[in-house]
Amino acid sequence: AQSVTQLGSHVSVSEGALVLLRCNYSSSVPPYLFWYVQYPNQGLQLLLKYTSAATLVKGINGFEAEFKKSETSFHLTKPSAHMSDAAEYFCAVSGRGNKLVFGAGTILRVKS
Amino acid sequence: GAVVSQHPSRVICKSGTSVKIECRSLDFQATTMFWYRQFPKQSLMLMATSNEGSKATYEQGVEKDKFLINHASLTLSTLTVTSAHPEDSSFYICSAHTGDTDTQYFGPGTRLTVL
């Protein structure tokens, strides 16, 4: 069975600072991994995904994530935070029948 | 590309009435659509998997007679909340899976309030 753990329900960074959102997964098969972002009262927008090609995945809005099999991690980073990055971020792993198993989410706050 | 719409975005209804929510993939065909429910400050909870032309598969604890799902075509799935009660008030989100990219794309969500 697949599972996802997101460390830190809330992360606060200053504008211009590095963003690091942590995600660890558990999967019995080679996983597909995703990061989604959700703005208030909206659906989820795909940021990036890993599908066993390059381990460093680049997404939209300057985000990227690195798949590390040895650490079972898929942390999301962005070199310089922008105020518009404030949102909730969900890490997910694809399981049986294309179902997604989501982490609990991390709320990113960006301080000016 | 890969746009999913939901209608309505917000609905308020009286207790005991039924509400239908539509989910459409606008620029791709989706053999599988998913329905989620999200409570305030929580993650998404998968309610059911909807496959075109067949019965939906419900997750454990989800009442199939209360949450009716129809997947009439490769671009449309509907969720009907029957005999709604205040505890059904929530944010409902659908997603559509495309085999081309093996990715789920999400709709904007529907906020249901039952009075």
Chai-1 contact restraints between the chains, C-beta under 6 A:
chainA,res_idxA,chainB,res_idxB,connection_type,confidence,min_distance_angstrom,max_distance_angstrom,comment,restraint_id
A,Q42,B,P108,contact,1.0,0.0,6.0,A-B,restraint_1
A,G43,B,I93,contact,1.0,0.0,6.0,A-B,restraint_2
A,G43,B,F106,contact,1.0,0.0,6.0,A-B,restraint_3
A,G43,B,G107,contact,1.0,0.0,6.0,A-B,restraint_4
A,G43,B,P108,contact,1.0,0.0,6.0,A-B,restraint_5
A,G43,B,G109,contact,1.0,0.0,6.0,A-B,restraint_6
A,L44,B,F106,contact,1.0,0.0,6.0,A-B,restraint_7
A,N98,B,T32,contact,1.0,0.0,6.0,A-B,restraint_8
A,N98,B,H97,contact,1.0,0.0,6.0,A-B,restraint_9
A,L100,B,Q104,contact,1.0,0.0,6.0,A-B,restraint_10
A,F102,B,S43,contact,1.0,0.0,6.0,A-B,restraint_11
A,F102,B,L44,contact,1.0,0.0,6.0,A-B,restraint_12
A,A104,B,S43,contact,1.0,0.0,6.0,A-B,restraint_13
A,G105,B,S43,contact,1.0,0.0,6.0,A-B,restraint_14
